[in-house]
């Protein structure tokens, strides 16, 4: 990965993660909880969202370990379940809003890539315009990759990731509470699975295969 690609990836990762969290906050607000807005989290300002581990250390560890996939996350927006109209169901909907936003960003960017590839020969793009076009295509492809990765990663059903709150909706209330309580050690489990294959299972490989499959579906 060259320096330009690394810088683009970092910028795209940060703002894709921020949009992911803003989507959580907006969904919660629509369902009755204004906590995220009151906490000043419905903003694109990075300083309100950066998490030292998920936004910086995790991507760095993945790069240093030679991981085939690089991703991270922003600081979770605060959500007060007591303000939601239908507690467990609404929590699941709020959790789904983040990954869904990443999927929509990936799909939109993939469509723009296809449109550019169709129109550029017609418009006769060449020379310096071609260089700019290649940069735009590279940027959009990174947007697709990062957002697919964020969606896949956050849908993993390991607390406290979004997927765990969606999966918890399928469990009886008591069992769901016990399951979600694992969130205190969830990131340790996730980091372990990312860096060390267990019994032939590699979370990195699973995510990479899902990324490749998703890109194929998008025609990239």
C-alpha atoms as an extended CHARMM CRD file, in Angstrom:
* protein
*
       220  EXT
         1         1  UNK       CA              0.0000000000        0.0000000000        0.0000000000  PROA      1               0.0000000000
         2         2  UNK       CA              1.5300000000        3.3560000000       -1.0470000000  PROA      2               0.0000000000
         3         3  UNK       CA              1.4080000000        6.5180000000        1.0680000000  PROA      3               0.0000000000
         4         4  UNK       CA             -1.3780000000        8.1520000000       -0.9630000000  PROA      4               0.0000000000
         5         5  UNK       CA             -3.5960000000        5.0660000000       -0.6570000000  PROA      5               0.0000000000
         6         6  UNK       CA             -2.8900000000        4.8640000000        3.0840000000  PROA      6               0.0000000000
         7         7  UNK       CA             -3.8610000000        8.5270000000        3.6240000000  PROA      7               0.0000000000
         8         8  UNK       CA             -7.0230000000        8.1590000000        1.5310000000  PROA      8               0.0000000000
         9         9  UNK       CA             -7.9250000000        4.9730000000        3.4080000000  PROA      9               0.0000000000
        10        10  UNK       CA             -7.4560000000        6.6710000000        6.7900000000  PROA      10              0.0000000000
        11        11  UNK       CA             -9.6260000000        9.6540000000        5.8340000000  PROA      11              0.0000000000
        12        12  UNK       CA            -12.3330000000        7.4220000000        4.3330000000  PROA      12              0.0000000000
        13        13  UNK       CA            -12.2300000000        5.1190000000        7.3660000000  PROA      13              0.0000000000
        14        14  UNK       CA            -12.6280000000        7.9710000000        9.8520000000  PROA      14              0.0000000000
        15        15  UNK       CA            -15.5300000000        9.6450000000        8.0650000000  PROA      15              0.0000000000
        16        16  UNK       CA            -17.2690000000        6.3820000000        7.1810000000  PROA      16              0.0000000000
        17        17  UNK       CA            -17.1260000000        5.4020000000       10.8500000000  PROA      17              0.0000000000
        18        18  UNK       CA            -18.4080000000        8.8560000000       11.8290000000  PROA      18              0.0000000000
        19        19  UNK       CA            -21.3600000000        8.5550000000        9.4210000000  PROA      19              0.0000000000
        20        20  UNK       CA            -21.9990000000        5.0960000000       10.8680000000  PROA      20              0.0000000000
        21        21  UNK       CA            -22.2890000000        6.5630000000       14.3700000000  PROA      21              0.0000000000
        22        22  UNK       CA            -24.3450000000        9.5720000000       13.2430000000  PROA      22              0.0000000000
        23        23  UNK       CA            -26.7920000000        7.0910000000       11.6720000000  PROA      23              0.0000000000
        24        24  UNK       CA            -27.1530000000        5.3880000000       15.0630000000  PROA      24              0.0000000000
        25        25  UNK       CA            -27.8550000000        8.7410000000       16.6930000000  PROA      25              0.0000000000
        26        26  UNK       CA            -30.3800000000        9.8430000000       14.0840000000  PROA      26              0.0000000000
        27        27  UNK       CA            -32.1980000000        6.5080000000       14.2570000000  PROA      27              0.0000000000
        28        28  UNK       CA            -32.3500000000        6.7320000000       18.0510000000  PROA      28              0.0000000000
        29        29  UNK       CA            -33.7080000000       10.2670000000       17.8270000000  PROA      29              0.0000000000
        30        30  UNK       CA            -36.4240000000        9.1810000000       15.3910000000  PROA      30              0.0000000000
        31        31  UNK       CA            -37.3770000000        6.4650000000       17.8960000000  PROA      31              0.0000000000
        32        32  UNK       CA            -37.6020000000        8.8680000000       20.8370000000  PROA      32              0.0000000000
        33        33  UNK       CA            -34.0750000000        9.2310000000       22.2280000000  PROA      33              0.0000000000
        34        34  UNK       CA            -32.3150000000       12.6120000000       21.7070000000  PROA      34              0.0000000000
        35        35  UNK       CA            -29.2440000000       11.6360000000       23.7870000000  PROA      35              0.0000000000
        36        36  UNK       CA            -26.8120000000       11.6440000000       20.8490000000  PROA      36              0.0000000000
        37        37  UNK       CA            -27.8670000000       15.1410000000       19.7540000000  PROA      37              0.0000000000
        38        38  UNK       CA            -27.6970000000       16.4760000000       23.3170000000  PROA      38              0.0000000000
        39        39  UNK       CA            -24.1880000000       14.9920000000       23.6170000000  PROA      39              0.0000000000
        40        40  UNK       CA            -23.0930000000       16.8480000000       20.4630000000  PROA      40              0.0000000000
        41        41  UNK       CA            -22.5020000000       13.6320000000       18.5120000000  PROA      41              0.0000000000
        42        42  UNK       CA            -24.5920000000       14.4080000000       15.4200000000  PROA      42              0.0000000000
        43        43  UNK       CA            -21.6890000000       16.2460000000       13.8020000000  PROA      43              0.0000000000
        44        44  UNK       CA            -18.9930000000       15.4880000000       11.2220000000  PROA      44              0.0000000000
        45        45  UNK       CA            -16.3260000000       17.0140000000       13.4800000000  PROA      45              0.0000000000
        46        46  UNK       CA            -13.8050000000       14.1490000000       14.0200000000  PROA      46              0.0000000000
        47        47  UNK       CA            -12.7940000000       15.2740000000       17.5170000000  PROA      47              0.0000000000
        48        48  UNK       CA            -16.2720000000       14.3940000000       18.7860000000  PROA      48              0.0000000000
        49        49  UNK       CA            -16.0200000000       10.8390000000       17.4590000000  PROA      49              0.0000000000
        50        50  UNK       CA            -12.4080000000        9.5990000000       17.5520000000  PROA      50              0.0000000000
        51        51  UNK       CA            -11.8050000000        6.5720000000       19.7910000000  PROA      51              0.0000000000
        52        52  UNK       CA             -8.0930000000        5.9530000000       20.6120000000  PROA      52              0.0000000000
        53        53  UNK       CA             -8.3560000000        2.1630000000       20.2830000000  PROA      53              0.0000000000
        54        54  UNK       CA            -10.9470000000        1.5790000000       17.5530000000  PROA      54              0.0000000000
        55        55  UNK       CA            -10.0650000000        4.6140000000       15.3940000000  PROA      55              0.0000000000
        56        56  UNK       CA             -6.2630000000        4.5100000000       15.7090000000  PROA      56              0.0000000000
        57        57  UNK       CA             -4.7390000000        1.5000000000       17.4990000000  PROA      57              0.0000000000
        58        58  UNK       CA             -6.8500000000       -1.2560000000       15.8970000000  PROA      58              0.0000000000
        59        59  UNK       CA             -6.1970000000       -0.1210000000       12.2940000000  PROA      59              0.0000000000
        60        60  UNK       CA             -2.5000000000        0.2880000000       13.1800000000  PROA      60              0.0000000000
        61        61  UNK       CA             -2.3060000000       -3.2130000000       14.6950000000  PROA      61              0.0000000000
        62        62  UNK       CA             -3.9620000000       -4.6870000000       11.6170000000  PROA      62              0.0000000000
        63        63  UNK       CA             -1.4820000000       -2.9030000000        9.3310000000  PROA      63              0.0000000000
        64        64  UNK       CA              1.5340000000       -4.0280000000       11.4000000000  PROA      64              0.0000000000
        65        65  UNK       CA              0.2630000000       -7.6160000000       11.5560000000  PROA      65              0.0000000000
        66        66  UNK       CA             -0.0580000000       -7.7630000000        7.7690000000  PROA      66              0.0000000000
        67        67  UNK       CA             -3.8080000000       -8.2260000000        7.9150000000  PROA      67              0.0000000000
        68        68  UNK       CA             -5.4900000000       -8.4410000000        4.4750000000  PROA      68              0.0000000000
        69        69  UNK       CA             -8.3120000000       -6.2480000000        5.7920000000  PROA      69              0.0000000000
        70        70  UNK       CA             -7.9930000000       -2.8900000000        7.5460000000  PROA      70              0.0000000000
        71        71  UNK       CA            -10.8740000000       -1.3150000000        9.4470000000  PROA      71              0.0000000000
        72        72  UNK       CA            -11.8010000000        0.4520000000       12.6740000000  PROA      72              0.0000000000
        73        73  UNK       CA            -14.6270000000        2.3670000000       14.3280000000  PROA      73              0.0000000000
        74        74  UNK       CA            -15.5560000000        5.6800000000       15.9090000000  PROA      74              0.0000000000
        75        75  UNK       CA            -16.5820000000        6.1910000000       19.5310000000  PROA      75              0.0000000000
        76        76  UNK       CA            -20.1130000000        4.7790000000       19.9980000000  PROA      76              0.0000000000
        77        77  UNK       CA            -22.8640000000        7.3810000000       20.2420000000  PROA      77              0.0000000000
        78        78  UNK       CA            -24.7460000000        7.3330000000       23.5600000000  PROA      78              0.0000000000
        79        79  UNK       CA            -28.2110000000        5.7730000000       23.4120000000  PROA      79              0.0000000000
        80        80  UNK       CA            -30.6230000000        5.6910000000       26.3430000000  PROA      80              0.0000000000
        81        81  UNK       CA            -32.8710000000        2.6500000000       25.8800000000  PROA      81              0.0000000000
        82        82  UNK       CA            -35.3450000000        4.0440000000       28.4370000000  PROA      82              0.0000000000
        83        83  UNK       CA            -36.2080000000        6.8400000000       25.9870000000  PROA      83              0.0000000000
        84        84  UNK       CA            -36.9860000000        4.4390000000       23.1560000000  PROA      84              0.0000000000
        85        85  UNK       CA            -40.5850000000        3.5220000000       22.4920000000  PROA      85              0.0000000000
        86        86  UNK       CA            -39.9910000000       -0.2240000000       22.1570000000  PROA      86              0.0000000000
        87        87  UNK       CA            -36.7820000000       -1.0180000000       24.0680000000  PROA      87              0.0000000000
        88        88  UNK       CA            -35.2350000000       -4.1890000000       22.5960000000  PROA      88              0.0000000000
        89        89  UNK       CA            -36.7520000000       -3.8470000000       19.1410000000  PROA      89              0.0000000000
        90        90  UNK       CA            -35.7290000000       -0.1980000000       18.8490000000  PROA      90              0.0000000000
        91        91  UNK       CA            -32.1950000000       -0.9580000000       20.0890000000  PROA      91              0.0000000000
        92        92  UNK       CA            -31.9080000000       -3.5030000000       17.2670000000  PROA      92              0.0000000000
        93        93  UNK       CA            -33.1610000000       -0.9220000000       14.7460000000  PROA      93              0.0000000000
        94        94  UNK       CA            -30.7150000000        1.6950000000       16.0420000000  PROA      94              0.0000000000
        95        95  UNK       CA            -27.9050000000       -0.8560000000       15.7950000000  PROA      95              0.0000000000
        96        96  UNK       CA            -28.8750000000       -1.7960000000       12.2400000000  PROA      96              0.0000000000
        97        97  UNK       CA            -28.8230000000        1.8540000000       11.1020000000  PROA      97              0.0000000000
        98        98  UNK       CA            -25.0170000000        2.0690000000       11.2520000000  PROA      98              0.0000000000
        99        99  UNK       CA            -24.1150000000       -0.9520000000        9.0720000000  PROA      99              0.0000000000
       100       100  UNK       CA            -27.0000000000       -0.1330000000        6.7160000000  PROA      100             0.0000000000
       101       101  UNK       CA            -25.5260000000        3.3480000000        6.1980000000  PROA      101             0.0000000000
       102       102  UNK       CA            -22.1710000000        1.7760000000        5.3080000000  PROA      102             0.0000000000
       103       103  UNK       CA            -23.8600000000       -0.5830000000        2.8390000000  PROA      103             0.0000000000
       104       104  UNK       CA            -25.6610000000        2.3420000000        1.1800000000  PROA      104             0.0000000000
       105       105  UNK       CA            -22.4110000000        4.3200000000        0.9280000000  PROA      105             0.0000000000
       106       106  UNK       CA            -20.6990000000        1.3200000000       -0.6790000000  PROA      106             0.0000000000
       107       107  UNK       CA            -23.5380000000        0.7330000000       -3.1520000000  PROA      107             0.0000000000
       108       108  UNK       CA            -23.7350000000        4.4260000000       -4.0890000000  PROA      108             0.0000000000
       109       109  UNK       CA            -19.9600000000        4.6380000000       -4.6370000000  PROA      109             0.0000000000
       110       110  UNK       CA            -19.9900000000        1.4430000000       -6.7370000000  PROA      110             0.0000000000
       111       111  UNK       CA            -22.7480000000        2.9040000000       -8.9190000000  PROA      111             0.0000000000
       112       112  UNK       CA            -20.7450000000        6.1220000000       -9.3870000000  PROA      112             0.0000000000
       113       113  UNK       CA            -17.6910000000        4.0360000000      -10.4030000000  PROA      113             0.0000000000
       114       114  UNK       CA            -19.7460000000        2.2030000000      -13.0200000000  PROA      114             0.0000000000
       115       115  UNK       CA            -21.2170000000        5.4680000000      -14.3010000000  PROA      115             0.0000000000
       116       116  UNK       CA            -17.7530000000        7.0320000000      -14.6530000000  PROA      116             0.0000000000
       117       117  UNK       CA            -16.4160000000        3.9750000000      -16.4990000000  PROA      117             0.0000000000
       118       118  UNK       CA            -19.3690000000        4.1070000000      -18.8930000000  PROA      118             0.0000000000
       119       119  UNK       CA            -19.1910000000        7.8720000000      -19.5410000000  PROA      119             0.0000000000
       120       120  UNK       CA            -15.4110000000        8.4760000000      -19.6490000000  PROA      120             0.0000000000
       121       121  UNK       CA            -14.8610000000        6.8710000000      -23.1020000000  PROA      121             0.0000000000
       122       122  UNK       CA            -17.8710000000        8.7720000000      -24.4450000000  PROA      122             0.0000000000
       123       123  UNK       CA            -16.4950000000       12.0710000000      -23.1030000000  PROA      123             0.0000000000
       124       124  UNK       CA            -13.0120000000       11.2980000000      -24.4580000000  PROA      124             0.0000000000
       125       125  UNK       CA            -11.1800000000       11.8510000000      -21.1760000000  PROA      125             0.0000000000
       126       126  UNK       CA             -7.3920000000       11.9350000000      -21.6290000000  PROA      126             0.0000000000
       127       127  UNK       CA             -4.1520000000       13.4270000000      -20.3160000000  PROA      127             0.0000000000
       128       128  UNK       CA             -4.3390000000       15.2890000000      -17.0030000000  PROA      128             0.0000000000
       129       129  UNK       CA             -8.0610000000       14.6310000000      -16.9010000000  PROA      129             0.0000000000
       130       130  UNK       CA             -7.3110000000       10.8970000000      -16.9990000000  PROA      130             0.0000000000
       131       131  UNK       CA             -4.9720000000       11.2420000000      -13.9880000000  PROA      131             0.0000000000
       132       132  UNK       CA             -7.6900000000       13.0300000000      -12.0280000000  PROA      132             0.0000000000
       133       133  UNK       CA            -10.2020000000       10.3990000000      -13.1200000000  PROA      133             0.0000000000
       134       134  UNK       CA             -7.9550000000        7.5830000000      -11.8860000000  PROA      134             0.0000000000
       135       135  UNK       CA             -7.6060000000        9.3330000000       -8.5250000000  PROA      135             0.0000000000
       136       136  UNK       CA            -11.4020000000        9.6860000000       -8.2470000000  PROA      136             0.0000000000
       137       137  UNK       CA            -11.8830000000        6.0140000000       -9.1440000000  PROA      137             0.0000000000
       138       138  UNK       CA             -9.2550000000        4.9720000000       -6.5830000000  PROA      138             0.0000000000
       139       139  UNK       CA            -10.9480000000        7.0860000000       -3.9360000000  PROA      139             0.0000000000
       140       140  UNK       CA            -14.3920000000        5.6510000000       -4.7020000000  PROA      140             0.0000000000
       141       141  UNK       CA            -13.0950000000        2.0720000000       -4.7090000000  PROA      141             0.0000000000
       142       142  UNK       CA            -11.5730000000        2.6360000000       -1.2650000000  PROA      142             0.0000000000
       143       143  UNK       CA            -14.9140000000        4.0550000000       -0.1030000000  PROA      143             0.0000000000
       144       144  UNK       CA            -16.5880000000        0.8460000000       -1.3030000000  PROA      144             0.0000000000
       145       145  UNK       CA            -14.0300000000       -1.4060000000        0.4140000000  PROA      145             0.0000000000
       146       146  UNK       CA            -13.9610000000        0.4510000000        3.7270000000  PROA      146             0.0000000000
       147       147  UNK       CA            -17.7350000000        0.6750000000        4.0020000000  PROA      147             0.0000000000
       148       148  UNK       CA            -18.2750000000       -2.9920000000        3.1560000000  PROA      148             0.0000000000
       149       149  UNK       CA            -15.6650000000       -3.8750000000        5.7760000000  PROA      149             0.0000000000
       150       150  UNK       CA            -17.3090000000       -1.6430000000        8.3830000000  PROA      150             0.0000000000
       151       151  UNK       CA            -20.7080000000       -3.1810000000        7.6670000000  PROA      151             0.0000000000
       152       152  UNK       CA            -19.3750000000       -6.7610000000        7.8750000000  PROA      152             0.0000000000
       153       153  UNK       CA            -17.2860000000       -6.0850000000       10.9790000000  PROA      153             0.0000000000
       154       154  UNK       CA            -20.0850000000       -4.3680000000       12.8750000000  PROA      154             0.0000000000
       155       155  UNK       CA            -22.5750000000       -7.1300000000       12.0420000000  PROA      155             0.0000000000
       156       156  UNK       CA            -20.4080000000       -9.7690000000       13.7340000000  PROA      156             0.0000000000
       157       157  UNK       CA            -22.5970000000      -11.0470000000       16.6370000000  PROA      157             0.0000000000
       158       158  UNK       CA            -19.9990000000      -10.4990000000       19.3470000000  PROA      158             0.0000000000
       159       159  UNK       CA            -20.9480000000       -7.9150000000       22.0210000000  PROA      159             0.0000000000
       160       160  UNK       CA            -20.7100000000       -4.9380000000       21.9450000000  PROA      160             0.0000000000
       161       161  UNK       CA            -20.7930000000       -4.8520000000       18.1200000000  PROA      161             0.0000000000
       162       162  UNK       CA            -24.0520000000       -3.9290000000       16.3800000000  PROA      162             0.0000000000
       163       163  UNK       CA            -24.6390000000       -7.5060000000       15.2810000000  PROA      163             0.0000000000
       164       164  UNK       CA            -24.8960000000       -8.6540000000       18.8890000000  PROA      164             0.0000000000
       165       165  UNK       CA            -27.7780000000       -6.2470000000       19.6110000000  PROA      165             0.0000000000
       166       166  UNK       CA            -29.6040000000       -7.4280000000       16.5100000000  PROA      166             0.0000000000
       167       167  UNK       CA            -28.9980000000      -11.0990000000       17.3900000000  PROA      167             0.0000000000
       168       168  UNK       CA            -30.0970000000      -10.4710000000       21.0000000000  PROA      168             0.0000000000
       169       169  UNK       CA            -33.5780000000       -9.6520000000       19.7080000000  PROA      169             0.0000000000
       170       170  UNK       CA            -33.9280000000      -13.3480000000       18.8240000000  PROA      170             0.0000000000
       171       171  UNK       CA            -33.1810000000      -14.4510000000       22.4020000000  PROA      171             0.0000000000
       172       172  UNK       CA            -35.4550000000      -14.4690000000       25.4750000000  PROA      172             0.0000000000
       173       173  UNK       CA            -34.9530000000      -11.2950000000       27.5260000000  PROA      173             0.0000000000
       174       174  UNK       CA            -33.0000000000      -12.9620000000       30.3520000000  PROA      174             0.0000000000
       175       175  UNK       CA            -30.6350000000      -14.8180000000       28.0260000000  PROA      175             0.0000000000
       176       176  UNK       CA            -30.2040000000      -11.6910000000       25.9090000000  PROA      176             0.0000000000
       177       177  UNK       CA            -29.0930000000       -9.7120000000       28.9770000000  PROA      177             0.0000000000
       178       178  UNK       CA            -26.4820000000      -12.3530000000       29.8660000000  PROA      178             0.0000000000
       179       179  UNK       CA            -25.2690000000      -12.4930000000       26.2560000000  PROA      179             0.0000000000
       180       180  UNK       CA            -24.9290000000       -8.7130000000       25.9530000000  PROA      180             0.0000000000
       181       181  UNK       CA            -23.0680000000       -8.5310000000       29.2790000000  PROA      181             0.0000000000
       182       182  UNK       CA            -20.1090000000      -10.1290000000       27.4770000000  PROA      182             0.0000000000
       183       183  UNK       CA            -19.5130000000       -6.7150000000       25.8970000000  PROA      183             0.0000000000
       184       184  UNK       CA            -16.9660000000       -5.8420000000       28.6000000000  PROA      184             0.0000000000
       185       185  UNK       CA            -14.5700000000       -8.4180000000       27.1420000000  PROA      185             0.0000000000
       186       186  UNK       CA            -15.9270000000       -8.4780000000       23.5890000000  PROA      186             0.0000000000
       187       187  UNK       CA            -13.1700000000       -6.3710000000       22.0370000000  PROA      187             0.0000000000
       188       188  UNK       CA            -10.5200000000       -8.6550000000       23.5390000000  PROA      188             0.0000000000
       189       189  UNK       CA            -12.2550000000      -11.6340000000       21.9030000000  PROA      189             0.0000000000
       190       190  UNK       CA            -12.5280000000       -9.7640000000       18.5930000000  PROA      190             0.0000000000
       191       191  UNK       CA             -8.8790000000       -8.6610000000       18.6190000000  PROA      191             0.0000000000
       192       192  UNK       CA             -7.7760000000      -12.2140000000       19.4900000000  PROA      192             0.0000000000
       193       193  UNK       CA             -9.8120000000      -13.7060000000       16.6270000000  PROA      193             0.0000000000
       194       194  UNK       CA             -8.4910000000      -11.0790000000       14.2010000000  PROA      194             0.0000000000
       195       195  UNK       CA             -4.8400000000      -11.7020000000       15.0150000000  PROA      195             0.0000000000
       196       196  UNK       CA             -4.7700000000      -15.4450000000       15.8440000000  PROA      196             0.0000000000
       197       197  UNK       CA             -6.5480000000      -18.2490000000       13.8870000000  PROA      197             0.0000000000
       198       198  UNK       CA             -8.4130000000      -20.6570000000       16.1890000000  PROA      198             0.0000000000
       199       199  UNK       CA             -8.9360000000      -24.2980000000       15.1840000000  PROA      199             0.0000000000
       200       200  UNK       CA             -8.5130000000      -23.4620000000       11.5110000000  PROA      200             0.0000000000
       201       201  UNK       CA            -10.9770000000      -20.5580000000       11.7950000000  PROA      201             0.0000000000
       202       202  UNK       CA             -9.6750000000      -17.1150000000       10.8720000000  PROA      202             0.0000000000
       203       203  UNK       CA            -11.9230000000      -14.0860000000       11.3580000000  PROA      203             0.0000000000
       204       204  UNK       CA             -9.6540000000      -12.1560000000        9.0100000000  PROA      204             0.0000000000
       205       205  UNK       CA            -10.1440000000      -14.7470000000        6.2660000000  PROA      205             0.0000000000
       206       206  UNK       CA            -13.9140000000      -14.7980000000        6.7980000000  PROA      206             0.0000000000
       207       207  UNK       CA            -14.1360000000      -11.0140000000        6.5300000000  PROA      207             0.0000000000
       208       208  UNK       CA            -11.8430000000      -10.9840000000        3.4830000000  PROA      208             0.0000000000
       209       209  UNK       CA            -13.9720000000      -13.6310000000        1.7310000000  PROA      209             0.0000000000
       210       210  UNK       CA            -17.1700000000      -11.7070000000        2.5020000000  PROA      210             0.0000000000
       211       211  UNK       CA            -15.5260000000       -8.5220000000        1.1860000000  PROA      211             0.0000000000
       212       212  UNK       CA            -14.5350000000      -10.2780000000       -2.0500000000  PROA      212             0.0000000000
       213       213  UNK       CA            -18.0460000000      -11.7320000000       -2.4310000000  PROA      213             0.0000000000
       214       214  UNK       CA            -19.6210000000       -8.3030000000       -1.8190000000  PROA      214             0.0000000000
       215       215  UNK       CA            -17.3830000000       -6.6390000000       -4.3900000000  PROA      215             0.0000000000
       216       216  UNK       CA            -18.3480000000       -9.3500000000       -6.8830000000  PROA      216             0.0000000000
       217       217  UNK       CA            -22.0480000000       -8.6500000000       -6.2280000000  PROA      217             0.0000000000
       218       218  UNK       CA            -21.4050000000       -4.9560000000       -6.8900000000  PROA      218             0.0000000000
       219       219  UNK       CA            -19.6590000000       -5.8280000000      -10.1320000000  PROA      219             0.0000000000
       220       220  UNK       CA            -16.2360000000       -4.5300000000       -9.0710000000  PROA      220             0.0000000000
